[in-house]
Amino acid sequence: KGWNDLTRNDIRAFMGYLSRAGFSRGSIARKLAALRTFLSHLCQVGDIERNPALQVSPPKVEKRLPAYLSLEEVRAAIEGIDTTNVLGARDRAMLELLYGSGLRLRELVGLTLARIDLDTGVVRVTGKGDKERIVPIGRQAVSAVRHYIRHRVVATAYDTPFLFLTRSGRPLGPSGAQDRVMRHLSRVTGHRFGPHALRHTFATHLLDAGADLNAVKEMLVFKDLSTTEIYTH
């Protein structure tokens, strides 16, 4: 067939072939999206008159359970960090904040000293859409951050407001923070778990301990309760 002869049924037959070949729904949806884009390009350059792929709905993608750690794994990852040096103290403070409050990675590295109130145990973070919110962080995180700040004040040679710094005293970026978190988590799990796994773990352990689903939704800053319900695994 020529491109102009393609019909909706041809596209559906192609998706059926992919399904029988063992492709997942997510893979089939991506291939359909690529086909739609290609056919739209052919429409724009005048090679075909219409895009039949736009008449075909993508398969409903199954929701995967989020990766999370057990309580024992989290404890081993955090307590296994040597906090007698500034980098170890920093890494423990990062893990305690991620696990104790469900922060996103960019929210973590964006923290400044002025946004932390250790007396009341809260931090002010700027999340998606530049929306600011106040997040409770818990006693363990407060203790870890206090310990790190004592090391940080002695170690840093730069005048920077950011809480988490590199070895040279510059602000720690998202990739650097992710690398450190993954290193500590993989040490105890054998898997490449990143900071987002601690956000999933935070939600999972809260619900497991009897927390209200709506409360967890608010702490994770989800708009839709159905997004939070995946953690009821």
Secondary structure as GFF3:
##gff-version 3
##sequence-region A 1 233
A	DSSP	three_ten_helix	3	5	.	.	.	ID=ss1
A	DSSP	alpha_helix	8	20	.	.	.	ID=ss2
A	DSSP	alpha_helix	25	44	.	.	.	ID=ss3
A	DSSP	three_ten_helix	52	55	.	.	.	ID=ss4
A	DSSP	alpha_helix	71	79	.	.	.	ID=ss5
A	DSSP	alpha_helix	86	101	.	.	.	ID=ss6
A	DSSP	alpha_helix	105	109	.	.	.	ID=ss7
A	DSSP	three_ten_helix	113	115	.	.	.	ID=ss8
A	DSSP	beta_strand	116	117	.	.	.	ID=ss9
A	DSSP	beta_strand	122	126	.	.	.	ID=ss10
A	DSSP	three_ten_helix	128	130	.	.	.	ID=ss11
A	DSSP	beta_strand	132	136	.	.	.	ID=ss12
A	DSSP	alpha_helix	139	155	.	.	.	ID=ss13
A	DSSP	alpha_helix	174	189	.	.	.	ID=ss14
A	DSSP	alpha_helix	195	208	.	.	.	ID=ss15
A	DSSP	alpha_helix	213	220	.	.	.	ID=ss16
A	DSSP	alpha_helix	225	229	.	.	.	ID=ss17
A	DSSP	three_ten_helix	230	232	.	.	.	ID=ss18
###
